[in-house]
Each structure stands twice: as structure tokens, then as C-alpha cells.
């Protein structure tokens, strides 16, 4: 049993999961980047409410904002971006061949 403050990594991981659950196809649009802010300490044993805002669902990128609330106050804020993998340009593939040849 824990007591005192929450481990921030747990709140961050649960926020990422909350964001991922709102993306239609993670296989086609995997997590691309995350920006997070710890706003105040969370208390162990108190419930956390995760609010996900669907900021944008574009052709290439999907953006979500997650705010974790505890006791009516925001304790954590996360911005997550999901992106379709980019196609390699021909010159990049050629560089791969050059570097692989040594």
C-alpha cells in the first residue's frame, strides 16, 4: 500500500492510455509525440478523473489533450500527437543503401 504523493509516471502513463483509447486506429496512426506538465502533486488513494479533448482529427495527424483531475483540481496536463508514418523519400532510401554498404 502506498501513501502520500502519487508517482507521476503512473499519472503520465494513464493519461497516454486515455488519449490512445480515443484514436480510431493506433496501427495506422501511432503515438508520435507527447508534451506533459505536472501541475501539482496528486494524493495516493484519491480517485483521478481523466478528461480527454479531441483537438483535431486530420488526414495525417490526430491531436488529443488530457487533463488529470483530483479533488476538483487539475494535477497533470498532456498533449499527445498521433501521426501516420511518413513515406521515405527516394534520396533517403539511397542514403540508407550507401551507409549500409559501409
N, C-alpha and C positions, 0 to 999 in steps of 0.2 A: 504494500500500500504506500502510495506517495502522499506527500503533504506539502503545503506551501505553494510555491510558484510552479506553473506548468513548464514543461520542456518546450521551448519554442519550435524545435524541429518537428514535433508532433503536430502542432497547430499548422505549420507550413505544409507538411505532407497532407494533412486532411483538407487543407484549402486547395491544393493541387488536385486531389481526388474529386472534390466538389466541382471544380472547373471542368475536369475531364468528363464528368458524367453529363455535361450539357452539350458536348460536341458530338455531332451526328456519327462521324466515322473517324476514330482515332487512327485506324490503319492508313487511311488516306490523308489524314491531316494530323500528324503527331505534334506533341508539345515542342515548341520552337524556342521560347524564352519565358523567363519568369522574373518579375521585379517585385520585391516584397519589403514591407516595413513593419517592424514590431512597434506598436504604438504605446502599449502599456502592458505590464505583467498580467498574465492570467492566473487564476486560482485553481489549484488542483481540487477536483471533486465537484466543481460547479459546472453546469451544462454550458456548452458553447453552441451558438446558433451561427451557421454559415449562410450568408446571403450572396447569391451569385447573380450578377448583372450580365446579360448578354449584350455586350457593347457593339459587336459587329460580326456578321457572317458574310464575308466577301468571297470572291472567286478563289483567291489564293490564301488569304489569312482569316482566321477566326480569333476574336479577342474577347476575353472574359475578365471581369473584376470580381474578386471575392473579398468580402469583409467578414471577419470573425467577430462575433459579439459575445460578451459575457457580462451578465448583470446589467444589461441595457447600454453598455458602452463598447465601442469598437476597441479591440485589443490587437488586431492584425489586419493588414491590407495587402492584397496580392493582385498583380496584373499578370495575366497569362496570355501568351500568343501561341496559336497553333497554325502551322503552315504546311502547304503541300510541298513535298520535296522538289527542289528546283532541278531542272534538266541540266546536265553538264553541257557546256559549250564545246564545240569541236576542238578548239585550241587547248582547253583544259584536259580533254582526253589525250591529246597529243603529248602534253607535258607529263601526264601520268606514264605514258609509254617511255618517254625519254628518261625520266627518273628511275623507272623500273629496270631499264637496260643498264643503268649504272654509269 
